[in-house]
Amino acid sequence: MSRLLTVSAGPRAKWLVLALWLVVVFAAGALQLPSRFDKIQRNDSASFLPGKAESTKALAAQKKLQAGKEQVTMVVVYRRAGGLTAADRAHIASDRRTLNALSLPATHPFSPPQFSKDGTGALLLANIDTNGVGTTISKPVEKVRSIVSNPGGGLQVKVTGSAGFSADAIKVFQGINGALAAAAFSLVILLLIIIYRSPVFWLIPITAVGFAELTSRSLGYLIAKSGVTINGQASSILSVLVLGAGTDYALLLVARYREELRREPNRHVAMATALRAAGPAIVASAVTVMLALLCLTFADVNGTAGLGPIGALGIAVAMVSMLTLLPALLTIFGRWPFWPFIPHVGDEGATAMHGPWRRIGERIARRPRPVWIGAVLLLLVMALGLLKYNDRLTQGDSFRGSVESVQGQKLLSESFPSGANAPTSVIVPDAAKVPAVAAALRGVDGVASVRTAASGPSGTELSVVLRPDPYSTAAFGLVPDLRTAVRAAGGPGVLVGGPTAIEHDVRHYTARDTRLLIPLVLLVVFLVLIALLRAVLVPVLLIGTVILSLAAALGVGYVVSDWVFGFAGADTSLPLYAFVFLVALGIDYNIFLMTRVREETLHYGTRAGMIRGLAMTGGVITAAGIVLAGTFAVLGVLPLVFLTELGFVIAFGVLLDTFLVRSVLVPALVLDIGPHVWWPSRLAHEGEPGGLEPEAERDELREPVHA
């Protein structure tokens, strides 16, 4: 492995590595793979569901009744608070004629207007045949909005329905990657300039990260083409993962390389030494995160399952880029990019005997037990925020700003039953049982109306309008009652689907995924730690501290989401996503720390090894944590509540892990337990070689950062 890691440090090999990366990136650009990746994403809720979900089966049955096509409904809402006038009704009829004359692609003609009982509102409805391409929905909706909006004279008009909600989501995700990339890269560039105190050095790691980003999105297109469901949220998280993890790996490698340049005049030898020292830790870290992400492929929700391979791919590409392209660029340009702080042979660098992290370690070592007890209590206080958890965030609350589909839903609910915006579909295979099923549906509390929407040889579709907002938790709660009622009247073959049932099923399967994947990820990470550290007790401690850190981050996140941001609630997938990223990334830093501690323990014992390991890794890991937290915080610039919540929780959790868990809690636990922390390895049974290192060694032991 050592020879493989150091290939890109060779005097001639570096040019070959650079040439290969240039070929890959230019080929991907010529084939337009990154832009194709953006276009192939699916952001409709139906695409997230597994095949066994009842909503999925209902969609398949609907397709048979609709000539093999899935459909979404565009709803144009008209309302005047004092009642529609004769002129308003004439205007609505004129709009219908104009819209139907457009012959919009994949769009059926608008049906005659439906007027509310109180005479204040009217609806025009048209179905759109979907094909998985976002513009098939968004273009007709945008065209209709451009025609009917702002009629003036006090008449309010909005375009909503399932098509309106989909179009607004598509519009958000169309511009999401550019805004995210600009904000994230700007932040990372600023942090790199601050960390390296050089106006030019940042160009080298940011180039390597940029190549990794383009390559990961190009390969992501191939994964999506293979049938994996990729949505806009997964795409955004991919960008953050590549940028954050790639920059972290770059920081770790550059820190070691810079120290080697203070000891070795030949930059190629210095880079080879740095790769041999830092490379295994980077590989171990990346593999841990990749394995944790791949656990997501066992999810039932397709959107979550799709994040697994695409996220693991991003981490793998970032790792390969930082271990090949970055070393090649660094050795090509030599020492001068570090200007004005160019490392020369003989310059003083980081030591295991001096510095702020050494002093922190020594202070913790004086009274480790009160330190870790205090840290645990602080984390538990933060975790009390978990009591604020609620899952009332729905599709209607998912946008941070105001979008027309949500405005239209509110306007519609003032004149019609809220469920008229997105009726629930009930598929009855046996035509003889349709009357009984319809009667059973009318008997369910919360149902406003039932009518026949379509019929054919494969069955009959009933359109059920609910009284509550179809995207509210109240409506979701009606789905089990509806399913119980229709099965009692029509038998087990009757299916309940539609937007409300889809959201209900997504929530159901998300909860199931959370119960399955959390213990699975913990098991995988635990086994990786055992293999790396060759012990059992210390992996248990590390897993425990990361879980406690996760609980604290979620607790603070729920409080901030409610009291500061004023969001309606948390997305049901937030706990799972936060768990996977914080456990994998939190363990990351513990791997960097504890692999060095174990190495030092072999020479100096557990007590001195812990202090030396903290002294040598503290600075670079702290910088890496700040960069990673910053990149996830950038998710907050996007106009989606879920990504804002996720970005805050992960950014806060990473900072918590960086400054409290990894730098205080873990060292205090290891120092308090002593050598037994390495049980059952031989290190647990060997005595300490005299505690702290002799004072005489302090000026002699000048070692570079070893991640």
C-alpha positions as semicolon CSV with decimal commas, in nm:
position;residue;x (nm);y (nm);z (nm)
1;M;0,000;0,000;0,000
2;S;0,289;0,236;0,077
3;R;0,421;0,211;-0,280
4;L;0,075;0,271;-0,425
5;L;0,019;0,579;-0,208
6;T;0,349;0,739;-0,311
7;V;0,318;0,691;-0,689
8;S;0,206;1,049;-0,757
9;A;0,512;1,190;-0,576
10;G;0,756;1,067;-0,842
11;P;0,942;1,324;-1,056
12;R;0,795;1,185;-1,379
13;A;0,482;1,020;-1,241
14;K;0,342;1,354;-1,126
15;W;0,309;1,471;-1,488
16;L;0,134;1,148;-1,587
17;V;-0,110;1,184;-1,295
18;L;-0,188;1,542;-1,396
19;A;-0,238;1,440;-1,759
20;L;-0,478;1,160;-1,662
21;W;-0,689;1,395;-1,451
22;L;-0,700;1,651;-1,731
23;V;-0,816;1,385;-1,976
24;V;-1,091;1,271;-1,737
25;V;-1,220;1,622;-1,667
26;F;-1,209;1,740;-2,029
27;A;-1,378;1,420;-2,148
28;A;-1,654;1,464;-1,891
29;G;-1,699;1,824;-2,000
30;A;-1,706;1,734;-2,369
31;L;-1,977;1,476;-2,300
32;Q;-2,164;1,728;-2,082
33;L;-2,193;1,471;-1,805
34;P;-2,213;1,721;-1,514
35;S;-2,504;1,909;-1,675
36;R;-2,673;1,581;-1,765
37;F;-2,649;1,482;-1,399
38;D;-2,852;1,791;-1,306
39;K;-3,120;1,710;-1,564
40;I;-3,163;1,342;-1,472
41;Q;-3,257;1,412;-1,111
42;R;-3,609;1,330;-0,992
43;N;-3,772;1,554;-0,733
44;D;-4,131;1,427;-0,722
45;S;-4,238;1,247;-0,405
46;A;-4,368;0,945;-0,598
47;S;-4,019;0,861;-0,724
48;F;-3,898;0,817;-0,366
49;L;-4,130;0,529;-0,282
50;P;-4,038;0,159;-0,292
51;G;-4,229;-0,077;-0,518
52;K;-4,402;-0,243;-0,222
53;A;-4,563;0,080;-0,100
54;E;-4,939;0,092;-0,151
55;S;-4,908;0,436;-0,310
56;T;-4,671;0,292;-0,569
57;K;-4,915;0,013;-0,649
58;A;-5,195;0,269;-0,678
59;L;-4,985;0,473;-0,922
60;A;-4,932;0,164;-1,137
61;A;-5,306;0,096;-1,136
62;Q;-5,376;0,459;-1,229
63;K;-5,139;0,432;-1,524
64;K;-5,344;0,142;-1,662
65;L;-5,658;0,354;-1,638
66;Q;-5,479;0,652;-1,800
67;A;-5,338;0,475;-2,107
68;G;-5,015;0,382;-1,931
69;K;-4,925;0,738;-1,822
70;E;-4,869;0,891;-1,481
71;Q;-5,039;1,226;-1,434
72;V;-5,022;1,530;-1,210
73;T;-5,295;1,792;-1,187
74;M;-5,258;2,163;-1,251
75;V;-5,516;2,368;-1,059
76;V;-5,586;2,733;-1,142
77;V;-5,760;2,898;-0,844
78;Y;-5,975;3,210;-0,887
79;R;-6,117;3,393;-0,585
80;R;-6,286;3,719;-0,495
81;A;-6,362;3,767;-0,126
82;G;-6,698;3,934;-0,190
83;G;-6,807;3,677;-0,447
84;L;-6,726;3,626;-0,813
85;T;-6,890;3,879;-1,044
86;A;-7,034;3,818;-1,388
87;A;-6,721;3,979;-1,531
88;D;-6,508;3,740;-1,328
89;R;-6,693;3,440;-1,464
90;A;-6,651;3,572;-1,817
91;H;-6,281;3,622;-1,749
92;I;-6,247;3,264;-1,625
93;A;-6,421;3,131;-1,935
94;S;-6,192;3,343;-2,154
95;D;-5,884;3,213;-1,972
96;R;-6,000;2,855;-2,030
97;R;-6,042;2,913;-2,404
98;T;-5,699;3,081;-2,425
99;L;-5,524;2,804;-2,231
100;N;-5,686;2,524;-2,430
101;A;-5,589;2,696;-2,755
102;L;-5,221;2,676;-2,653
103;S;-5,202;2,297;-2,699
104;L;-4,939;2,272;-2,424
105;P;-4,715;1,963;-2,456
106;A;-4,826;1,663;-2,248
107;T;-5,112;1,873;-2,107
108;H;-5,476;1,772;-2,134
109;P;-5,744;2,039;-2,198
110;F;-5,873;2,235;-1,900
111;S;-6,210;2,106;-1,782
112;P;-6,509;2,338;-1,732
113;P;-6,476;2,557;-1,421
114;Q;-6,586;2,428;-1,083
115;F;-6,747;2,699;-0,867
116;S;-6,752;2,697;-0,489
117;K;-7,079;2,674;-0,299
118;D;-7,035;3,021;-0,150
119;G;-6,970;3,172;-0,495
120;T;-6,632;3,320;-0,401
121;G;-6,406;3,080;-0,591
122;A;-6,357;2,877;-0,906
123;L;-6,116;2,608;-1,022
124;L;-5,980;2,515;-1,363
125;L;-5,815;2,172;-1,373
126;A;-5,592;2,005;-1,629
127;N;-5,383;1,690;-1,609
128;I;-5,022;1,667;-1,728
129;D;-4,874;1,336;-1,845
130;T;-4,537;1,292;-1,672
131;N;-4,230;1,114;-1,805
132;G;-3,971;1,169;-1,530
133;V;-3,833;1,486;-1,695
134;G;-3,884;1,794;-1,480
135;T;-3,948;2,036;-1,766
136;T;-4,247;1,829;-1,877
137;I;-4,424;1,964;-1,568
138;S;-4,253;2,297;-1,512
139;K;-4,287;2,446;-1,861
140;P;-4,669;2,411;-1,890
141;V;-4,713;2,542;-1,535
142;E;-4,488;2,843;-1,601
143;K;-4,671;2,918;-1,926
144;V;-5,012;2,904;-1,758
145;R;-4,891;3,127;-1,476
146;S;-4,763;3,384;-1,723
147;I;-5,108;3,405;-1,881
148;V;-5,349;3,398;-1,584
149;S;-5,150;3,586;-1,316
150;N;-5,232;3,939;-1,198
151;P;-5,568;3,999;-1,370
152;G;-5,626;4,303;-1,147
153;G;-5,954;4,445;-1,021
154;G;-5,944;4,249;-0,694
155;L;-5,964;3,904;-0,854
156;Q;-5,697;3,673;-0,708
157;V;-5,550;3,397;-0,929
158;K;-5,289;3,134;-0,840
159;V;-5,171;2,811;-1,006
160;T;-5,127;2,519;-0,765
161;G;-5,216;2,150;-0,750
162;S;-4,972;1,861;-0,753
163;A;-4,828;2,000;-1,077
164;G;-4,781;2,343;-0,918
165;F;-4,599;2,200;-0,618
166;S;-4,377;1,990;-0,845
167;A;-4,300;2,287;-1,070
168;D;-4,197;2,502;-0,772
169;A;-3,971;2,225;-0,639
170;I;-3,815;2,180;-0,984
171;K;-3,756;2,555;-1,012
172;V;-3,578;2,560;-0,676
173;F;-3,353;2,269;-0,765
174;Q;-3,270;2,406;-1,110
175;G;-3,070;2,692;-0,959
176;I;-2,964;2,516;-0,644
177;N;-2,630;2,375;-0,757
178;G;-2,491;2,700;-0,893
179;A;-2,580;2,896;-0,580
180;L;-2,451;2,622;-0,353
181;A;-2,123;2,581;-0,541
182;A;-2,057;2,955;-0,548
183;A;-2,123;2,999;-0,177
184;A;-1,935;2,686;-0,070
185;F;-1,627;2,744;-0,283
186;S;-1,610;3,109;-0,174
187;L;-1,620;3,009;0,191
188;V;-1,358;2,737;0,152
189;I;-1,126;2,972;-0,041
190;L;-1,154;3,229;0,239
191;L;-1,081;2,966;0,505
192;L;-0,783;2,830;0,311
193;I;-0,636;3,180;0,279
194;I;-0,673;3,227;0,655
195;I;-0,530;2,884;0,739
196;Y;-0,226;2,901;0,510
197;R;-0,180;3,281;0,526
198;S;-0,092;3,279;0,158
199;P;-0,262;3,466;-0,127
200;V;-0,182;3,193;-0,381
201;F;-0,154;2,854;-0,209
202;W;-0,532;2,804;-0,190
203;L;-0,541;2,764;-0,569
204;I;-0,375;2,422;-0,547
205;P;-0,615;2,241;-0,308
206;I;-0,919;2,416;-0,454
207;T;-0,819;2,297;-0,803
208;A;-0,794;1,939;-0,680
209;V;-1,133;1,971;-0,508
210;G;-1,286;2,125;-0,821
211;F;-1,163;1,836;-1,035
212;A;-1,311;1,593;-0,781
213;E;-1,644;1,777;-0,787
214;L;-1,672;1,764;-1,167
215;T;-1,568;1,399;-1,177
216;S;-1,811;1,293;-0,905
217;R;-2,103;1,463;-1,080
218;S;-2,005;1,303;-1,410
219;L;-1,993;0,957;-1,254
220;G;-2,313;1,041;-1,069
221;Y;-2,489;1,073;-1,404
222;L;-2,386;0,718;-1,490
223;I;-2,518;0,596;-1,154
224;A;-2,849;0,775;-1,209
225;K;-2,875;0,623;-1,559
226;S;-2,839;0,278;-1,405
227;G;-3,170;0,328;-1,224
228;V;-3,064;0,479;-0,890
229;T;-3,301;0,757;-0,780
230;I;-3,110;1,084;-0,739
231;N;-3,294;1,397;-0,626
232;G;-3,191;1,759;-0,580
233;Q;-3,124;1,713;-0,210
234;A;-2,883;1,426;-0,277
235;S;-2,711;1,635;-0,543
236;S;-2,663;1,924;-0,299
237;I;-2,532;1,693;-0,028
238;L;-2,292;1,536;-0,280
239;S;-2,139;1,877;-0,355
240;V;-2,097;1,953;0,015
241;L;-1,945;1,611;0,085
242;V;-1,689;1,636;-0,194
243;L;-1,592;1,992;-0,106
244;G;-1,587;1,941;0,270
245;A;-1,422;1,599;0,284
246;G;-1,183;1,678;-0,001
247;T;-1,064;1,996;0,169
248;D;-1,025;1,808;0,499
249;Y;-0,806;1,543;0,334
250;A;-0,605;1,819;0,167
251;L;-0,547;1,992;0,501
252;L;-0,421;1,670;0,658
253;L;-0,184;1,591;0,373
254;V;-0,054;1,946;0,331
255;A;0,013;1,975;0,705
256;R;0,236;1,669;0,695
257;Y;0,399;1,773;0,366
258;R;0,483;2,119;0,499
259;E;0,649;1,968;0,804
260;E;0,848;1,730;0,589
261;L;0,971;2,024;0,379
262;R;1,130;2,157;0,700
263;R;1,329;1,836;0,727
264;E;1,391;1,729;0,368
265;P;1,541;1,942;0,085
266;N;1,396;1,724;-0,193
267;R;1,023;1,798;-0,236
268;H;0,955;1,462;-0,400
269;V;1,103;1,274;-0,105
270;A;0,914;1,501;0,134
271;M;0,585;1,428;-0,044
272;A;0,650;1,054;-0,050
273;T;0,712;1,061;0,326
274;A;0,399;1,268;0,383
275;L;0,188;1,026;0,177
276;R;0,323;0,725;0,365
277;A;0,242;0,893;0,697
278;A;-0,089;1,067;0,629
279;G;-0,220;0,849;0,346
280;P;-0,333;0,547;0,554
281;A;-0,530;0,771;0,793
282;I;-0,699;0,947;0,499
283;V;-0,785;0,613;0,338
284;A;-0,920;0,476;0,668
285;S;-1,129;0,788;0,720
286;A;-1,270;0,780;0,366
287;V;-1,348;0,409;0,379
288;T;-1,533;0,456;0,709
289;V;-1,752;0,732;0,565
290;M;-1,809;0,535;0,244
291;L;-1,920;0,224;0,430
292;A;-2,154;0,426;0,649
293;L;-2,308;0,591;0,342
294;L;-2,342;0,262;0,157
295;C;-2,559;0,139;0,443
296;L;-2,821;0,381;0,308
297;T;-2,867;0,156;0,005
298;F;-3,070;-0,073;0,234
299;A;-3,330;0,204;0,277
300;D;-3,680;0,157;0,143
301;V;-3,721;0,524;0,051
302;N;-3,558;0,555;-0,291
303;G;-3,433;0,908;-0,228
304;T;-3,245;0,791;0,082
305;A;-3,118;0,476;-0,089
306;G;-2,990;0,686;-0,381
307;L;-2,785;0,906;-0,150
308;G;-2,585;0,599;-0,041
309;P;-2,398;0,517;-0,362
310;I;-2,377;0,879;-0,482
311;G;-2,237;0,996;-0,148
312;A;-1,989;0,709;-0,126
313;L;-1,882;0,784;-0,482
314;G;-1,819;1,148;-0,392
315;I;-1,603;1,053;-0,092
316;A;-1,407;0,802;-0,301
317;V;-1,337;1,054;-0,577
318;A;-1,236;1,319;-0,321
319;M;-0,998;1,073;-0,157
320;V;-0,839;0,967;-0,488
321;S;-0,801;1,329;-0,597
322;M;-0,632;1,432;-0,271
323;L;-0,394;1,134;-0,282
324;T;-0,302;1,169;-0,651
325;L;-0,379;1,506;-0,812
326;L;-0,301;1,717;-0,505
327;P;0,046;1,560;-0,448
328;A;0,121;1,597;-0,819
329;L;0,031;1,967;-0,817
330;L;0,223;2,032;-0,495
331;T;0,541;1,871;-0,628
332;I;0,507;2,041;-0,967
333;F;0,491;2,389;-0,813
334;G;0,737;2,323;-0,530
335;R;0,769;2,542;-0,221
336;W;0,693;2,889;-0,357
337;P;0,309;2,872;-0,341
338;F;0,342;2,878;0,042
339;W;0,466;3,239;0,009
340;P;0,515;3,441;0,220
341;F;0,563;3,161;0,478
342;I;0,773;2,927;0,265
343;P;0,895;2,622;0,463
344;H;1,274;2,574;0,451
345;V;1,490;2,298;0,589
346;G;1,564;2,371;0,954
347;D;1,260;2,592;1,018
348;E;1,074;2,521;1,338
349;G;0,746;2,338;1,297
350;A;0,483;2,177;1,513
351;T;0,608;1,967;1,804
352;A;0,463;1,713;2,040
353;M;0,609;1,904;2,335
354;H;0,485;2,258;2,274
355;G;0,182;2,449;2,153
356;P;-0,173;2,520;2,269
357;W;-0,299;2,165;2,220
358;R;-0,011;2,030;2,428
359;R;-0,108;2,268;2,708
360;I;-0,474;2,166;2,681
361;G;-0,377;1,801;2,705
362;E;-0,163;1,859;3,013
363;R;-0,441;2,051;3,188
364;I;-0,691;1,773;3,117
365;A;-0,439;1,516;3,244
366;R;-0,427;1,680;3,588
367;R;-0,794;1,601;3,665
368;P;-0,945;1,402;3,378
369;R;-1,250;1,268;3,561
370;P;-1,413;1,603;3,648
371;V;-1,337;1,716;3,293
372;W;-1,518;1,431;3,120
373;I;-1,807;1,440;3,368
374;G;-1,851;1,812;3,301
375;A;-1,835;1,758;2,924
376;V;-2,095;1,481;2,940
377;L;-2,330;1,693;3,152
378;L;-2,299;1,983;2,907
379;L;-2,385;1,754;2,614
380;L;-2,681;1,608;2,806
381;V;-2,816;1,958;2,872
382;M;-2,797;2,032;2,498
383;A;-2,970;1,700;2,425
384;L;-3,274;1,814;2,627
385;G;-3,372;2,001;2,313
386;L;-3,482;1,664;2,172
387;L;-3,802;1,723;2,369
388;K;-3,883;1,996;2,115
389;Y;-3,892;1,747;1,827
390;N;-4,198;1,738;1,608
391;D;-4,242;1,605;1,256
392;R;-4,505;1,853;1,139
393;L;-4,294;1,980;0,850
394;T;-4,482;1,894;0,530
395;Q;-4,453;1,972;0,161
396;G;-4,661;2,285;0,214
397;D;-4,405;2,416;0,466
398;S;-4,094;2,290;0,287
399;F;-4,002;2,618;0,116
400;R;-3,839;2,892;0,319
401;G;-3,974;3,163;0,093
402;S;-4,319;3,215;-0,050
403;V;-4,401;3,006;-0,359
404;E;-4,712;3,021;-0,571
405;S;-4,822;2,661;-0,512
406;V;-4,843;2,721;-0,136
407;Q;-5,017;3,056;-0,190
408;G;-5,263;2,882;-0,421
409;Q;-5,332;2,611;-0,163
410;K;-5,420;2,875;0,097
411;L;-5,637;3,064;-0,152
412;L;-5,821;2,745;-0,251
413;S;-5,890;2,646;0,111
414;E;-6,080;2,974;0,164
415;S;-6,350;2,871;-0,085
416;F;-6,323;2,492;-0,123
417;P;-6,232;2,192;0,092
418;S;-5,852;2,205;0,117
419;G;-5,819;1,859;-0,032
420;A;-5,960;1,975;-0,366
421;N;-5,607;2,086;-0,454
422;A;-5,478;1,728;-0,459
423;P;-5,752;1,463;-0,434
424;T;-5,679;1,118;-0,296
425;S;-5,715;0,834;-0,547
426;V;-5,885;0,508;-0,462
427;I;-5,855;0,223;-0,713
428;V;-6,134;-0,038;-0,701
429;P;-6,061;-0,345;-0,922
430;D;-6,417;-0,486;-0,900
431;A;-6,675;-0,252;-1,056
432;A;-6,955;-0,421;-0,858
433;K;-6,801;-0,301;-0,531
434;V;-6,761;0,065;-0,632
435;P;-7,088;0,181;-0,466
436;A;-6,997;0,010;-0,139
437;V;-6,646;0,154;-0,140
438;A;-6,776;0,503;-0,220
439;A;-7,026;0,478;0,066
440;A;-6,755;0,361;0,303
441;L;-6,535;0,656;0,203
442;R;-6,815;0,906;0,265
443;G;-6,847;0,759;0,612
444;V;-6,488;0,843;0,706
445;D;-6,463;1,159;0,912
446;G;-6,261;1,414;0,714
447;V;-6,386;1,320;0,365
448;A;-6,559;1,609;0,185
449;S;-6,667;1,438;-0,139
450;V;-6,625;1,127;-0,352
451;R;-6,671;1,101;-0,728
452;T;-6,574;0,865;-1,010
453;A;-6,267;0,992;-1,193
454;A;-6,200;0,714;-1,444
455;S;-6,299;0,357;-1,523
456;G;-6,180;0,078;-1,745
457;P;-6,128;-0,296;-1,770
458;S;-5,870;-0,288;-1,489
459;G;-6,096;-0,109;-1,241
460;T;-6,243;0,222;-1,133
461;E;-6,068;0,527;-0,989
462;L;-6,251;0,726;-0,726
463;S;-6,141;1,083;-0,658
464;V;-6,168;1,162;-0,286
465;V;-6,152;1,523;-0,168
466;L;-6,040;1,560;0,194
467;R;-6,136;1,848;0,420
468;P;-5,785;1,906;0,561
469;D;-5,494;2,044;0,360
470;P;-5,379;1,741;0,155
471;Y;-5,016;1,808;0,259
472;S;-5,089;1,841;0,632
473;T;-5,026;1,590;0,908
474;A;-5,402;1,588;0,971
475;A;-5,457;1,458;0,617
476;F;-5,173;1,206;0,652
477;G;-5,347;1,073;0,961
478;L;-5,661;0,999;0,759
479;V;-5,485;0,758;0,521
480;P;-5,491;0,452;0,754
481;D;-5,863;0,511;0,822
482;L;-5,933;0,535;0,450
483;R;-5,746;0,213;0,380
484;T;-5,924;0,029;0,658
485;A;-6,265;0,148;0,534
486;V;-6,215;0,061;0,165
487;R;-6,075;-0,284;0,240
488;A;-6,372;-0,364;0,461
489;A;-6,608;-0,260;0,180
490;G;-6,419;-0,373;-0,130
491;G;-6,170;-0,635;-0,023
492;P;-5,788;-0,640;0,000
493;G;-5,737;-0,542;-0,366
494;V;-5,863;-0,184;-0,319
495;L;-5,573;0,066;-0,317
496;V;-5,547;0,416;-0,173
497;G;-5,298;0,648;-0,344
498;G;-5,253;1,008;-0,452
499;P;-5,037;1,289;-0,309
500;T;-5,159;1,259;0,052
501;A;-5,110;0,882;0,059
502;I;-4,767;0,920;-0,103
503;E;-4,654;1,158;0,172
504;H;-4,796;0,925;0,436
505;D;-4,608;0,629;0,291
506;V;-4,282;0,827;0,261
507;R;-4,309;0,907;0,632
508;H;-4,388;0,545;0,717
509;Y;-4,093;0,405;0,527
510;T;-3,860;0,680;0,650
511;A;-3,939;0,575;1,007
512;R;-3,870;0,214;0,913
513;D;-3,539;0,311;0,749
514;T;-3,434;0,501;1,061
515;R;-3,495;0,197;1,282
516;L;-3,298;-0,027;1,046
517;L;-3,008;0,193;0,938
518;I;-2,901;0,349;1,269
519;P;-2,793;0,018;1,428
520;L;-2,649;-0,098;1,094
521;V;-2,429;0,211;1,058
522;L;-2,319;0,182;1,422
523;L;-2,219;-0,181;1,368
524;V;-2,020;-0,101;1,053
525;V;-1,836;0,191;1,213
526;F;-1,769;-0,014;1,527
527;L;-1,612;-0,296;1,326
528;V;-1,396;-0,049;1,131
529;L;-1,270;0,105;1,456
530;I;-1,187;-0,236;1,600
531;A;-0,985;-0,318;1,289
532;L;-0,800;0,016;1,296
533;L;-0,729;0,045;1,667
534;R;-0,702;-0,329;1,742
535;A;-0,905;-0,286;2,058
536;V;-1,268;-0,310;2,171
537;L;-1,309;-0,072;2,462
538;V;-1,180;0,242;2,291
539;P;-1,415;0,194;1,990
540;V;-1,706;0,163;2,236
541;L;-1,602;0,491;2,398
542;L;-1,564;0,666;2,062
543;I;-1,904;0,545;1,939
544;G;-2,062;0,655;2,267
545;T;-1,914;1,004;2,250
546;V;-2,027;1,053;1,891
547;I;-2,383;0,941;1,974
548;L;-2,390;1,182;2,266
549;S;-2,260;1,458;2,038
550;L;-2,533;1,372;1,784
551;A;-2,805;1,394;2,050
552;A;-2,673;1,733;2,160
553;A;-2,654;1,863;1,801
554;L;-3,009;1,747;1,723
555;G;-3,136;1,892;2,050
556;V;-2,987;2,234;1,979
557;G;-3,099;2,206;1,616
558;Y;-3,463;2,145;1,713
559;V;-3,462;2,441;1,952
560;V;-3,304;2,673;1,693
561;S;-3,541;2,548;1,421
562;D;-3,842;2,627;1,642
563;W;-3,742;2,938;1,838
564;V;-3,500;3,108;1,598
565;F;-3,605;3,008;1,246
566;G;-3,973;2,955;1,328
567;F;-4,005;2,647;1,107
568;A;-4,319;2,435;1,130
569;G;-4,122;2,129;1,241
570;A;-3,850;1,887;1,138
571;D;-3,842;1,674;0,827
572;T;-3,895;1,308;0,915
573;S;-3,564;1,215;0,750
574;L;-3,358;1,472;0,946
575;P;-3,266;1,240;1,237
576;L;-3,145;0,968;0,998
577;Y;-2,943;1,199;0,773
578;A;-2,792;1,383;1,069
579;F;-2,704;1,052;1,233
580;V;-2,530;0,909;0,928
581;F;-2,324;1,220;0,857
582;L;-2,236;1,311;1,215
583;V;-2,146;0,956;1,315
584;A;-1,936;0,899;1,003
585;L;-1,773;1,242;1,004
586;G;-1,739;1,257;1,383
587;I;-1,567;0,919;1,386
588;D;-1,346;1,058;1,108
589;Y;-1,173;1,301;1,341
590;N;-1,152;1,043;1,616
591;I;-0,974;0,815;1,370
592;F;-0,721;1,089;1,290
593;L;-0,667;1,148;1,662
594;M;-0,665;0,794;1,797
595;T;-0,449;0,638;1,526
596;R;-0,183;0,892;1,621
597;V;-0,244;0,833;1,993
598;R;-0,198;0,460;1,945
599;E;0,126;0,519;1,756
600;E;0,256;0,743;2,037
601;T;0,136;0,498;2,303
602;L;0,362;0,227;2,162
603;H;0,662;0,444;2,253
604;Y;0,552;0,652;2,552
605;G;0,254;0,480;2,715
606;T;-0,113;0,575;2,716
607;R;-0,089;0,893;2,925
608;A;0,194;1,056;2,734
609;G;0,068;0,908;2,406
610;M;-0,270;1,075;2,452
611;I;-0,116;1,414;2,523
612;R;0,134;1,388;2,238
613;G;-0,133;1,270;1,994
614;L;-0,358;1,563;2,086
615;A;-0,067;1,806;2,052
616;M;0,028;1,679;1,708
617;T;-0,321;1,651;1,554
618;G;-0,509;1,928;1,734
619;G;-0,432;2,214;1,498
620;V;-0,494;2,044;1,167
621;I;-0,806;1,859;1,283
622;T;-0,952;2,181;1,422
623;A;-0,892;2,354;1,088
624;A;-1,050;2,058;0,907
625;G;-1,352;2,070;1,138
626;I;-1,405;2,441;1,076
627;V;-1,389;2,388;0,699
628;L;-1,631;2,094;0,706
629;A;-1,873;2,279;0,934
630;G;-1,856;2,580;0,704
631;T;-1,936;2,379;0,393
632;F;-2,241;2,217;0,554
633;A;-2,354;2,553;0,692
634;V;-2,368;2,675;0,330
635;L;-2,673;2,451;0,285
636;G;-2,852;2,724;0,477
637;V;-2,839;2,956;0,175
638;L;-3,075;2,725;-0,013
639;P;-3,450;2,797;0,004
640;L;-3,554;2,459;0,145
641;V;-3,631;2,408;0,513
642;F;-3,496;2,053;0,526
643;L;-3,155;2,150;0,386
644;T;-3,136;2,450;0,620
645;E;-3,212;2,228;0,919
646;L;-2,968;1,961;0,803
647;G;-2,692;2,214;0,735
648;F;-2,727;2,372;1,079
649;V;-2,739;2,043;1,270
650;I;-2,436;1,895;1,094
651;A;-2,233;2,218;1,108
652;F;-2,305;2,261;1,479
653;G;-2,242;1,890;1,542
654;V;-1,906;1,899;1,363
655;L;-1,797;2,205;1,563
656;L;-1,917;2,039;1,883
657;D;-1,721;1,728;1,799
658;T;-1,413;1,930;1,700
659;F;-1,391;2,159;2,002
660;L;-1,551;1,956;2,281
661;V;-1,576;1,585;2,206
662;R;-1,248;1,522;2,022
663;S;-1,039;1,779;2,208
664;V;-1,176;1,745;2,562
665;L;-1,411;1,451;2,622
666;V;-1,217;1,175;2,444
667;P;-0,875;1,274;2,588
668;A;-1,025;1,298;2,937
669;L;-1,183;0,951;2,911
670;V;-0,863;0,794;2,778
671;L;-0,649;0,962;3,047
672;D;-0,890;0,857;3,323
673;I;-0,920;0,494;3,213
674;G;-0,551;0,459;3,133
675;P;-0,397;0,160;2,952
676;H;-0,713;-0,049;2,999
677;V;-0,873;0,162;2,725
678;W;-0,683;-0,056;2,475
679;W;-0,844;-0,380;2,599
680;P;-0,805;-0,656;2,488
681;S;-0,484;-0,569;2,299
682;R;-0,143;-0,610;2,462
683;L;-0,126;-0,235;2,523
684;A;-0,389;-0,281;2,794
685;H;-0,162;-0,510;2,992
686;E;0,162;-0,311;2,973
687;G;0,259;-0,062;3,241
688;E;0,315;0,306;3,174
689;P;0,679;0,395;3,097
690;G;0,686;0,669;3,357
691;G;0,402;0,908;3,263
692;L;0,495;1,232;3,083
693;E;0,808;1,243;2,870
694;P;1,130;1,360;3,040
695;E;1,174;1,739;3,026
696;A;1,504;1,693;2,848
697;E;1,326;1,550;2,545
698;R;1,100;1,848;2,495
699;D;1,330;2,051;2,273
700;E;1,454;1,752;2,082
701;L;1,125;1,592;1,985
702;R;1,012;1,808;1,698
703;E;0,779;1,593;1,493
704;P;0,557;1,688;1,201
705;V;0,180;1,663;1,212
706;H;0,076;1,303;1,161
707;A;-0,289;1,259;1,083
